[in-house]
């Protein structure tokens, strides 16, 4: 089948409400004069039951191979018409809905001639697009019923558990010798105050016993091939390097704690420790009597690392309170900038810390606290900006609340998977309402690999990813065009006219989805499109000097013809 | 009329609330093969997010991320939308709930309405001014919003029936009755969202005493490019351009007299509204009175810095003690203590924006009565942590997501929605593989 030969046209008067603004008889005659248009019908309500019956009858009797509908905006009934046309055996892309209502008759209600001329132009453009189109090319892919989860911390365990409970085979890849991640080194969790060990044991217990989960320890990703539904992941480490086949990849490698070298004399004075080190002290039942001074934003919210790591305030509030409760005679000071305790639970935690007699002093980053001591920390000097007084605190220990920083390996993984990271190396989402999906279909991220978050939040995100992956893979098969630039938007793969391709590789370099490679064909290089990876964005077509690579929904010849009709 | 819906479908779910959390939860349940009844009190889906102009920290349009989800909800064969509907009762237990839904008549038949707008043109009260903002009885759905059909609000309608005569499709039916629908569902997801709390109790801020002392939700609409003044930042009292604008944060939050908790999102949207006001009005200067500037999400600190770098937005750590209209000048006076400078000052401004507390949506009390759910003293639904990990053996089949659990931004809301869908699916399938 080649280009359409019998194009049908339907014009809708929207219950005659458009009849005042548009000259339908002229529009119909003009449409019938266009090459290839075999019929044109004017109806007063195509979207009503009577209209749909009319459409169906006409389409079955006239058997057009492409149809242009002039009526309300495609946002109105476009999706319904497309669905009906597919049911009636037509190619969904062979239907062009042209807006002659909202964007034409309504906005030009003051001029019948002008509105009619515009409607005619719009209809000609719709016709031109159809007349120049080639049959769509698509392909069906099988989706594997397995997922690879990278990272065995709370987010990864939660995701693995969720996926396995929904019947998917899960490969849980952990770089350490055991799973659990950050949960292994935490004493208690905020805001609940629950022991971390309890949650760890429940998650770990389930992950280790679910038969569908295979845990691969001491392993990391070395390389990735394939595409959504069919990834081949090369692992290194472990007993042997192996290739895992998975339908989806979940990134849950967590983040690292910033080591505050040269900050607040860390590493130089004894008694100066990070929040992580305090956690393990609490966990091991160390004596935490005397005076403890917490310093917030140690290594964050300054020009070099401007972000707020968001978990440090709640963690410090939790631990400050733990010390006060454990050792009633102890003194605890918390030196802070803004106390980041948004919402109900965290503000309550803040109140609980105040009620436990944790003393709060607000410092300004320009006049940061300074530490005194020769071998051990002895004093902390701080200007409390609310009282305006410089305060000297005798200190037995100083706890630095350092931010989480992204794993250095994130950049390489992002490159490997064609996904995005933010300025700091955390994985970036595709849309605010799909926060766990990465730009590459089939790749998801959860937990602190995305942004610092609590264990509670990491578990929620793991479950959320499990839902997305299950929704994707339970279909078992998909069309390449199902993976468009966003959920629910078609991504027709780009097509290459081999005779016109010079093999320059511009398209391959420009493609944001790494969907194009160069392959030898008859001794010369030709661009090859991976139909599944391609989202139909058209970047390749824009950089191709010879017009050899084209998007299916708007090729150069379609666009040229449309422009010609609009202005010619 | 009593209609039985979904009786033949075993193991469907009920989602209460059609905002972004409810929409996300519905799509996820349907994605896992579970039929969903999505109940929304308002005539149209979209919730609070569609009342926003922009979203922080990207300054992207608030509506655009919603459309792809809305389109999928509208076309998904497993999702039934019950708009203009309220839950009247729910009884039962996990795996077997019976919910009664009251569907209010919209007086326009959805399948016949083409959105042509003839009814609105014909309406005798199309230019009516009901309660300050013009709002005719015929409600037009915004492009893309579901359901697509117009709705008539009979409380504002004079029943002249002109619309009925003018409708080319015979879609208007004043005889339409309310319907009681009974739904059999396995699990219930609460996504009933939030309401902005009342500001009237804060006597020191004179809310209600002057039209230029305004709540942040109203301000967002007031200055929106799609709003009544097409993006201009004008005073409500006299239409004069706002030159000095003040935001007072924590109005009713973090306040023992009202709500002790932090409403979580006000700092960021105040920065956003200040930035947008500055962009839309080049002479405008804004002051943000804050307690702690809680900017902890991706890109939030940077966003605050962008605001500071404009040189036109200043941040003062203070909770003003009084806001008074100055009659002779027509402006407003703010008395405050700058806590970092430790002195008492006053400032004259043209407009004051108060950020109201986020409280559970009206109707939550009623819903909580039917469902045996634990709530905190403020009325938000509490989800114990152990429930987070519980499997299909969980007794209660009621889950919550979004702002009915406490203040949350859009990202947090949809994350909790997907997680709630996951747990609901487990309850419905009783641990069986989907």
Interface residues (C-beta under 8 A of the other chain):
Chain A: X14 X15 X16 X17 X44 X45 X47 X48 X49 X72 X73 X75 X76 X79 X83 X101 X102 X162 X165 X166 X167 X189 X192 X194 X199 X202 X203 X301 X306 X307 X308 X309 X310 X338 X339 X340 X341 X342 X343 X344 X345 X346 X347 X348 X351 X364 X385 X386 X388 X422 X426 X428 X431 X432 X433 X434 X435 X436 X450 X451 X456 X457 X459 X460 X461 X463 X464 X466 X467 X468 X470 X471 X474 X486 X487 X488 X489
Chain B: X20 X24 X28 X31 X32 X33 X55 X58 X60 X65 X66 X68 X69 X71 X72 X74 X75 X111 X112 X114 X115 X116 X117 X118 X143 X144 X148 X168 X169 X254 X260 X261 X262 X264 X265 X267 X292 X293 X294 X295 X296 X297 X298 X299 X300 X301 X302 X305 X339 X340 X342 X376 X378 X380 X384 X385 X388 X389 X391 X406 X407 X408 X410 X411 X412 X414 X415 X416 X418 X419 X421 X422 X423 X425 X426 X431 X433 X434
